[in-house]
């Protein structure tokens, strides 16, 4: 279970970092706002990645039982 969560966090971090680099918005004036934006974006990506990953695993196990 620990390895799965670390993999999810690694994938979310990669997606967040690449999305933050490719973002074309105007640069925020403060460093605090940049960190807050990055952390919230990371949290959202972690939650979405977890939902997708565990949903696929649940569906796969359900189809194998049937």
PyMOL commands that set and color helices and strands:
alter all, ss='L'
color gray80, all
select helices_A, chain A and resi 2-22+31-65
alter helices_A, ss='H'
color red, helices_A
deselect
rebuild
show_as cartoon
